[in-house]
Amino acid sequence: MSSPLALEEEKEALLERMRMSRAAYRSRLIHSDTVTLNFNNNPENGSRFPRSHVFQIVMHHPYLSALAVMGLWLIGPRRAFDMAVKSGHVITHYLSK
């Protein structure tokens, strides 16, 4: 059986590894928080959010984007409605024969 002194040394070694692991985790956590803060506060950062060019335009020009969506909404359903009406006339024409 192991001596009590060896068990104490092993216990102290485990505790020291746990402390080091916690310290490393804390430093990564604190570093990630500062990176996030710097990332949000610095628009000149190399990896901007959002990365997509389309979403950058939407975020920089929200009123223009809203007008574009409204225009598509006004144009789109009319075309779909007209096609549905035309196909409905064709279907009812063939059914009535």
C-alpha positions, 0 to 999 in steps of 0.5 A: 500500500502507498504511504500517506506521504506519497498520497499527499504528494499525489494529491498536491500534484493533482490540485496544482494541475487543476489550478493551472488548468483553471488559470489557463481556462480563465485566461482564455475566457478573459482573452475571448471577452476582450477579443469580442469587445475589441471586435465589436468596437473596431469596425476596421477589424479584418474579419468584420461582421457580417462577412457577407457582402449582401448583409453588409449592404443591408446593414449599412443601407437599411432604408434602401434595403426595406424599399427593395424588399417592398418593391419585390413584394409589390411586384412579385405577388401580382405576377404570381396571381396573374399566372394563377388566374391564367392557369385557372382559366385554362383549367376551367376551360378544359374541364367545362368541355 
